[in-house]
């Protein structure tokens, strides 16, 4: 992933600091990420989502709103409306670079802002939010006793996440005037809502209100045990993966090429693995396993690829490793043995047949897969030895060691 540090003029003309994260190869589309209230473009959630979208081929612009982070301007003079205007300014800047945004992603109040901005950016095809409030005025509960002082004196200093911010009456009036659910009801663009049921900052009921107001297509994904800021790396990675997979379906312009994630003839039936070329100039492939699962295959940059996924032999090794671990787990579970965990390292190489004592072929080279199995738990030596034997009963192992027949036909018959 390459990153370009840029600036562009925000709603007031102040220069806003931004990072443009670029994927390997030509982007399939461009996204803008809007950070949470008083946060910044470099918060963990922003980095995770950007990395996930980059891996799926998206370019991502993330920037500091006016008066925050490295951006110029006075935060005390900003509000929800100015955040929306900054998003429009970001889209204008990208359009000037021939990278008009197709996807908006927002976190917390940034999620509310992207919902409000989406109808004003014609090129936006889809919107995703993380922990977004249904009413921007929700942020006022963070002001505590400072809210009364703001209303009485016109402004006051409040502490947010341990940092002091001056907030004016105009901000309070601005967020109270918003009617976000009405905007969402008229948006008519695909919406993805991610929210944690135990979010103590923005309650899960907010997602319910937005979801009820939105028109289809709309989706909701629970972030389970995550906190509001997605501080655990695993939670940020999960959110990023979900957004990336969803965005490939809704935010990518069909004119850029086939979108194999869509429910169309490109989606294979159960039991079929389909591989669809995604980068005719490189080697990136979309791998679809039945109607539900999507992977990416690629080659390293040194071999002309963009290194956005494992190579073909890596996928074969993955099949062997996964089958081995599953087979061991099934046997240990059936026996009631204390197997706490299992991992399998698989290496592939080619060796001279004459160096293989167990191979029938003695000419040329043969493929060799080397497995290193790690078993965790209070297992006896006899149990460990038995599980080592069971590994060889893995169905993929048996397939790779048996005679294999591959039939190849061209789709569409002789005239296809």
GUDRENNU-971307 format. One line per field, with one value per residue (C-alpha): x, y, z; residue in three letters. Coordinates in steps of 0.2 Angstrom, whole numbers. Example, Ala and Ser with C-alpha at 12.3 -4.5 7.8 and 13.67 -1.06 7.14 Angstrom:
<zatis>
east <- [62 / 68]
north <- [-22 / -5]
up <- [39 / 36]
code <- [Ala / Ser]
</zatis>
This chain:
<zatis>
east <- [0 / 7 / 1 / 1 / 0 / -10 / -20 / -35 / -46 / -61 / -78 / -70 / -55 / -43 / -31 / -36 / -23 / -27 / -19 / -23 / -20 / -18 / -20 / -7 / -13 / -27 / -41 / -58 / -66 / -62 / -69 / -69 / -67 / -75 / -68 / -77 / -81 / -65 / -55 / -43 / -39 / -25 / -37 / -36 / -53 / -48 / -32 / -40 / -54 / -42 / -31 / -46 / -52 / -35 / -34 / -50 / -43 / -50 / -41 / -46 / -45 / -45 / -43 / -44 / -60 / -57 / -48 / -43 / -27 / -16 / -29 / -30 / -45 / -54 / -63 / -74 / -81 / -86 / -101 / -110 / -115 / -97 / -91 / -103 / -96 / -79 / -84 / -91 / -75 / -65 / -76 / -73 / -54 / -55 / -65 / -52 / -40 / -52 / -55 / -72 / -78 / -90 / -90 / -92 / -88 / -90 / -87 / -98 / -103 / -93 / -105 / -120 / -110 / -108 / -126 / -130 / -117 / -121 / -135 / -124 / -111 / -117 / -104 / -107 / -115 / -115 / -113 / -106 / -107 / -99 / -107 / -117 / -130 / -147 / -147 / -131 / -137 / -132 / -115 / -121 / -122 / -103 / -103 / -109 / -112 / -103 / -119 / -128 / -113 / -113 / -131 / -130 / -113 / -112 / -97 / -87 / -73 / -77 / -66 / -68 / -58 / -46 / -43 / -50 / -61 / -70 / -88 / -100 / -119 / -119 / -113 / -126 / -140 / -133 / -134 / -151 / -157 / -152 / -166 / -155 / -168 / -178 / -162 / -159 / -177 / -174 / -156 / -161 / -143 / -136 / -132 / -122 / -123 / -111 / -114 / -109 / -123 / -113 / -108 / -109 / -105 / -119 / -132 / -137 / -155 / -147 / -143 / -161 / -168 / -157 / -160 / -179 / -178 / -167 / -174 / -167 / -154 / -149 / -138 / -134 / -119 / -116 / -99 / -102 / -90 / -82 / -81 / -86 / -69 / -64 / -49 / -46 / -36 / -47 / -63 / -56 / -50 / -67 / -76 / -64 / -66 / -85 / -85 / -73 / -84 / -100 / -92 / -86 / -104 / -112 / -99 / -89 / -95 / -100 / -91 / -74 / -77 / -87 / -91 / -91 / -99 / -116 / -130 / -129 / -123 / -106 / -111 / -108 / -120 / -116 / -102 / -93 / -78 / -77 / -61 / -64 / -50 / -50 / -34 / -31 / -14 / -9 / -14 / -27 / -42 / -58 / -61 / -79 / -84 / -102 / -114 / -107 / -88 / -76 / -57 / -43 / -29 / -14 / 5 / 19 / 25 / 41 / 31 / 20 / 6 / 0 / 2 / -16 / -19 / -11 / -4 / -12 / 0 / -3 / -21 / -17 / -7 / -21 / -33 / -21 / -18 / -36 / -41 / -27 / -32 / -51 / -47 / -37 / -50 / -64 / -54 / -49 / -67 / -74 / -61 / -64 / -45 / -39 / -33 / -33 / -28 / -20 / -10 / -2 / 12 / 13 / 27 / 27 / 42 / 48 / 62 / 71 / 61 / 77 / 78 / 61 / 62 / 43 / 39 / 34 / 41 / 60 / 62 / 61 / 54 / 39 / 29 / 32 / 21 / 29 / 17 / 23 / 9 / 8 / -4 / -8 / -16 / -12 / -10 / 0 / 14 / 3 / -11 / 0 / 7 / -10 / -15 / 0 / -6 / -23 / -17 / -13 / -31 / -36 / -46 / -36 / -20 / -27 / -33 / -15 / -7 / -19 / -21 / -30 / -40 / -44 / -57 / -57 / -71 / -75 / -91 / -104 / -99 / -89 / -96 / -92]
north <- [0 / 17 / 33 / 51 / 65 / 79 / 95 / 102 / 117 / 114 / 122 / 138 / 138 / 132 / 118 / 101 / 87 / 71 / 54 / 46 / 27 / 18 / 0 / -10 / -8 / 3 / 6 / -2 / 14 / 28 / 29 / 43 / 40 / 52 / 50 / 51 / 67 / 76 / 61 / 61 / 52 / 42 / 34 / 14 / 12 / 23 / 14 / -3 / 2 / 10 / -5 / -17 / -7 / -5 / -24 / -25 / -13 / 3 / 20 / 28 / 47 / 50 / 68 / 78 / 89 / 108 / 112 / 95 / 85 / 93 / 103 / 121 / 131 / 134 / 119 / 131 / 138 / 121 / 110 / 96 / 106 / 111 / 92 / 89 / 103 / 97 / 80 / 88 / 98 / 81 / 74 / 89 / 88 / 69 / 73 / 85 / 71 / 60 / 49 / 54 / 45 / 30 / 25 / 35 / 27 / 36 / 32 / 38 / 56 / 54 / 41 / 53 / 66 / 53 / 49 / 68 / 71 / 56 / 64 / 79 / 69 / 63 / 49 / 41 / 24 / 17 / 22 / 12 / 18 / 12 / 16 / 31 / 40 / 42 / 60 / 71 / 80 / 63 / 71 / 84 / 71 / 71 / 90 / 86 / 102 / 112 / 112 / 123 / 135 / 135 / 139 / 153 / 161 / 157 / 145 / 135 / 124 / 105 / 90 / 76 / 61 / 70 / 85 / 102 / 109 / 126 / 123 / 137 / 139 / 138 / 120 / 115 / 123 / 115 / 97 / 100 / 106 / 90 / 78 / 64 / 50 / 60 / 62 / 43 / 40 / 49 / 44 / 28 / 22 / 6 / 7 / -4 / -1 / -9 / -7 / -15 / -21 / -16 / 1 / 12 / 29 / 27 / 14 / 0 / 8 / 21 / 8 / 2 / 20 / 22 / 5 / 8 / 24 / 18 / 10 / -6 / -12 / -10 / -21 / -22 / -31 / -34 / -30 / -41 / -37 / -22 / -5 / 11 / 16 / -2 / -1 / -20 / -24 / -39 / -29 / -16 / -30 / -38 / -22 / -18 / -35 / -34 / -16 / -21 / -36 / -27 / -12 / -23 / -27 / -10 / 4 / -3 / 4 / -11 / -2 / -5 / -24 / -39 / -39 / -57 / -54 / -49 / -62 / -64 / -78 / -74 / -81 / -100 / -113 / -123 / -135 / -125 / -114 / -101 / -90 / -73 / -62 / -45 / -37 / -41 / -32 / -42 / -58 / -54 / -66 / -67 / -84 / -88 / -104 / -106 / -92 / -85 / -85 / -74 / -75 / -66 / -75 / -65 / -66 / -56 / -40 / -49 / -60 / -47 / -47 / -35 / -46 / -43 / -62 / -79 / -87 / -103 / -115 / -106 / -109 / -128 / -127 / -119 / -133 / -146 / -136 / -133 / -151 / -157 / -146 / -151 / -169 / -169 / -158 / -170 / -185 / -177 / -171 / -188 / -195 / -182 / -178 / -161 / -153 / -135 / -129 / -135 / -125 / -132 / -124 / -130 / -127 / -132 / -136 / -147 / -160 / -172 / -188 / -198 / -190 / -196 / -213 / -216 / -209 / -221 / -209 / -208 / -196 / -177 / -168 / -171 / -159 / -160 / -153 / -152 / -150 / -145 / -148 / -139 / -147 / -137 / -145 / -157 / -172 / -188 / -194 / -208 / -195 / -184 / -198 / -204 / -187 / -187 / -203 / -196 / -181 / -193 / -197 / -179 / -181 / -168 / -177 / -193 / -183 / -176 / -193 / -202 / -202 / -186 / -184 / -166 / -164 / -147 / -141 / -124 / -115 / -113 / -129 / -129 / -112 / -103]
up <- [0 / -5 / 5 / -2 / 10 / 3 / 8 / 1 / 5 / 17 / 19 / 25 / 14 / 28 / 22 / 28 / 30 / 22 / 18 / 1 / 3 / -13 / -17 / -28 / -46 / -53 / -40 / -43 / -34 / -22 / -4 / 9 / 27 / 40 / 58 / 74 / 84 / 89 / 83 / 68 / 52 / 60 / 73 / 74 / 66 / 51 / 48 / 49 / 37 / 25 / 25 / 22 / 8 / 0 / 0 / -10 / -23 / -16 / -15 / 2 / 7 / 26 / 32 / 48 / 49 / 51 / 67 / 71 / 69 / 57 / 48 / 49 / 55 / 72 / 79 / 89 / 73 / 66 / 68 / 60 / 44 / 42 / 43 / 29 / 19 / 22 / 15 / 0 / -2 / -1 / -15 / -26 / -23 / -28 / -43 / -49 / -49 / -59 / -43 / -39 / -23 / -25 / -7 / 9 / 26 / 43 / 61 / 75 / 71 / 55 / 51 / 53 / 42 / 28 / 28 / 27 / 13 / 2 / -7 / -11 / -20 / -36 / -39 / -22 / -25 / -7 / 12 / 27 / 45 / 61 / 77 / 70 / 80 / 73 / 79 / 78 / 94 / 103 / 105 / 117 / 131 / 131 / 136 / 154 / 164 / 150 / 140 / 152 / 152 / 133 / 132 / 145 / 140 / 121 / 123 / 135 / 137 / 138 / 141 / 127 / 129 / 141 / 129 / 131 / 117 / 115 / 110 / 104 / 105 / 86 / 87 / 99 / 88 / 73 / 79 / 86 / 70 / 60 / 55 / 50 / 49 / 36 / 26 / 27 / 21 / 5 / 2 / -8 / -9 / -2 / 16 / 28 / 47 / 58 / 77 / 93 / 104 / 120 / 113 / 128 / 119 / 105 / 110 / 98 / 97 / 85 / 72 / 73 / 70 / 55 / 48 / 50 / 41 / 26 / 11 / 3 / 0 / 18 / 29 / 47 / 55 / 73 / 80 / 95 / 109 / 101 / 110 / 101 / 95 / 89 / 100 / 98 / 82 / 79 / 79 / 67 / 55 / 56 / 52 / 38 / 30 / 31 / 23 / 9 / 4 / 4 / -5 / -19 / -23 / -21 / -24 / -39 / -56 / -67 / -81 / -73 / -75 / -69 / -51 / -46 / -29 / -36 / -37 / -55 / -67 / -61 / -44 / -44 / -36 / -21 / -23 / -37 / -36 / -49 / -53 / -62 / -68 / -60 / -67 / -85 / -84 / -69 / -61 / -47 / -47 / -38 / -31 / -27 / -17 / -20 / -18 / -1 / 0 / -9 / -9 / -19 / -28 / -35 / -38 / -29 / -37 / -42 / -54 / -61 / -49 / -36 / -21 / -15 / -11 / -9 / -25 / -32 / -24 / -7 / -9 / -12 / 4 / 13 / 8 / 14 / 30 / 34 / 30 / 42 / 56 / 54 / 53 / 69 / 78 / 73 / 80 / 96 / 99 / 96 / 109 / 121 / 122 / 129 / 112 / 116 / 99 / 82 / 69 / 53 / 43 / 25 / 13 / -5 / -16 / -30 / -28 / -39 / -40 / -37 / -20 / -15 / -8 / -7 / -24 / -38 / -51 / -52 / -67 / -67 / -52 / -40 / -29 / -10 / 3 / 21 / 36 / 53 / 65 / 82 / 95 / 111 / 126 / 140 / 128 / 132 / 120 / 115 / 110 / 101 / 91 / 87 / 81 / 70 / 62 / 60 / 50 / 36 / 35 / 30 / 13 / 4 / 9 / 2 / -14 / -17 / -15 / -26 / -45 / -50 / -66 / -72 / -86 / -95 / -106 / -114 / -108 / -121 / -131 / -147 / -152 / -136]
code <- [Unk / Unk / Unk / Unk / Unk / Unk / Unk / Unk / Unk / Unk / Unk / Unk / Unk / Unk / Unk / Unk / Unk / Unk / Unk / Unk / Unk / Unk / Unk / Unk / Unk / Unk / Unk / Unk / Unk / Unk / Unk / Unk / Unk / Unk / Unk / Unk / Unk / Unk / Unk / Unk / Unk / Unk / Unk / Unk / Unk / Unk / Unk / Unk / Unk / Unk / Unk / Unk / Unk / Unk / Unk / Unk / Unk / Unk / Unk / Unk / Unk / Unk / Unk / Unk / Unk / Unk / Unk / Unk / Unk / Unk / Unk / Unk / Unk / Unk / Unk / Unk / Unk / Unk / Unk / Unk / Unk / Unk / Unk / Unk / Unk / Unk / Unk / Unk / Unk / Unk / Unk / Unk / Unk / Unk / Unk / Unk / Unk / Unk / Unk / Unk / Unk / Unk / Unk / Unk / Unk / Unk / Unk / Unk / Unk / Unk / Unk / Unk / Unk / Unk / Unk / Unk / Unk / Unk / Unk / Unk / Unk / Unk / Unk / Unk / Unk / Unk / Unk / Unk / Unk / Unk / Unk / Unk / Unk / Unk / Unk / Unk / Unk / Unk / Unk / Unk / Unk / Unk / Unk / Unk / Unk / Unk / Unk / Unk / Unk / Unk / Unk / Unk / Unk / Unk / Unk / Unk / Unk / Unk / Unk / Unk / Unk / Unk / Unk / Unk / Unk / Unk / Unk / Unk / Unk / Unk / Unk / Unk / Unk / Unk / Unk / Unk / Unk / Unk / Unk / Unk / Unk / Unk / Unk / Unk / Unk / Unk / Unk / Unk / Unk / Unk / Unk / Unk / Unk / Unk / Unk / Unk / Unk / Unk / Unk / Unk / Unk / Unk / Unk / Unk / Unk / Unk / Unk / Unk / Unk / Unk / Unk / Unk / Unk / Unk / Unk / Unk / Unk / Unk / Unk / Unk / Unk / Unk / Unk / Unk / Unk / Unk / Unk / Unk / Unk / Unk / Unk / Unk / Unk / Unk / Unk / Unk / Unk / Unk / Unk / Unk / Unk / Unk / Unk / Unk / Unk / Unk / Unk / Unk / Unk / Unk / Unk / Unk / Unk / Unk / Unk / Unk / Unk / Unk / Unk / Unk / Unk / Unk / Unk / Unk / Unk / Unk / Unk / Unk / Unk / Unk / Unk / Unk / Unk / Unk / Unk / Unk / Unk / Unk / Unk / Unk / Unk / Unk / Unk / Unk / Unk / Unk / Unk / Unk / Unk / Unk / Unk / Unk / Unk / Unk / Unk / Unk / Unk / Unk / Unk / Unk / Unk / Unk / Unk / Unk / Unk / Unk / Unk / Unk / Unk / Unk / Unk / Unk / Unk / Unk / Unk / Unk / Unk / Unk / Unk / Unk / Unk / Unk / Unk / Unk / Unk / Unk / Unk / Unk / Unk / Unk / Unk / Unk / Unk / Unk / Unk / Unk / Unk / Unk / Unk / Unk / Unk / Unk / Unk / Unk / Unk / Unk / Unk / Unk / Unk / Unk / Unk / Unk / Unk / Unk / Unk / Unk / Unk / Unk / Unk / Unk / Unk / Unk / Unk / Unk / Unk / Unk / Unk / Unk / Unk / Unk / Unk / Unk / Unk / Unk / Unk / Unk / Unk / Unk / Unk / Unk / Unk / Unk / Unk / Unk / Unk / Unk / Unk / Unk / Unk / Unk / Unk / Unk / Unk / Unk / Unk / Unk / Unk / Unk / Unk / Unk / Unk / Unk / Unk / Unk / Unk / Unk / Unk / Unk / Unk / Unk / Unk / Unk / Unk / Unk / Unk / Unk]
</zatis>
